[in-house]
């Protein structure tokens, strides 16, 4: 996911942030204790206490997933955004190859279809990577 909101622009010093939405019940920190940092609002942004790299976010109101910074993952295949959000705040020159774009965030009822479409897209990526 590429998020174009002003907060992500400020926190990344870039045009957008990149993350992968991981189901919250399938996510856990396996080593260390991340610290809360970044913009202090309702969403919680967690950072490495050693290097202060932004690792993941637990977004307010969307507790069923965790946004993990895709650059923290091994492999480049997860760095291509499937969706982009907050395009109403994006910089005029910023563009991504995302399949879906939203001026804000998708409506709650859109998530089941998006998850199904993402699963199909992810299978295509894995298959292409095997070739």
N, C-alpha and C positions, 0 to 999 in steps of 0.2 A: 504494500500500500504506500502510495505517496501522499503525504498530507501537506497541503499548501497553506495551512492556516498561519497567521502572523506569529503565533506562539512557537510553532515548529520552525518557522523561518528564523526567529530570534535564537532559539535553542541550538540550532544547527549552524547558524551563520551561513545559511544557504537558502536556496529557493524553496526547498521542501525537505521533509524528513522521509526516510524509507523504513518501513517496518513490515513484519509478518504477524498476522493475527493468529495467535495460538490459543486453543481452547483453555480456559483458566484451570479446568480440572485436570488437564494434561501437562501443566507447567509447574516446574519447581526449580528453585535455585539449588544447585548441587554442591557448590563450594563458595565459601566466603559469605559476607553479609553486605549486600548492597545498601547504599545510603540514599535517602531521599534528597533530591536537589532540583535544580532548574527552576522553572516558574512555579511558585507555590500557590496552587489553586486547588480545585476539587480533585483533579486527576493527580495521581502520584507518579512521579518520574524517578526511576531508580538508576543509580550510577555506581560504577566501580569505585570503592573507597581509595584505591591505590592511584589509578590514573585519571579518575573522574570521567571516564567515558560513559556516555548515556547508553544504558543496556536495555531497559524495557520500561513500559508505562502501563499502569493499571488505570484505564480511562474511567472517569465517573460516568455512571449511567449505563455502562456497557460492561458489567462485571463478568459476563460469561466468556470474555477473552482478554488476553494480555498482548499488548503490542511489543514485540521483541524487535530491536533494531536489526534489520537484515544484514548489516555489515558486521554484526557480531557472530554471524553464522558462517560455517565453512561452506564453500561452494558459491559460485557466482549465480547459479540458476535461480536463487531466491531473491536476487537483487533487482529483478525486473518487476515493476509494480503491476499487479492485476487490476487494482482500482486506484483512483485518485480522489481525494476528498478536499473539501474547502476550496474548490476551484474559483469560487467567488472572491477569494483573497489572493489568488496566485499572481505572481509577477507576470507582466505581459509577455515576456520573452521565454518563460519557463514552459516546457512541454515534456510529456512522458509518453511511452508507448502503452499506457494502461488501457485495458479493454473496456473499463467502465469509469465514468466520471460523474461526480456529484458536486453540486454547488456548496453543500454543507456535508452532512453525513447521511448515509442511506437510512431510510425509515426502517424501524424495527422489523416490519413485515417483509422487507426485502432481503434480510439476512439468510433465510433458508435457501432461497434460489441462488443467491451469491455464493454461498458455501458449496452448493452442489456444482455450480459452474466452475468455481475455483478448483474443486477436486478433479474435475475433468481436465482442466488446464494443467494442473500439477502432474497428472498422469502423462500428459503429452510431453512435458518437460523431462520427466524421468525417462520416458521411452527414447526421446531424442538424445538424451545424454548417454544412453547405452550404445548408441550407434557409433 
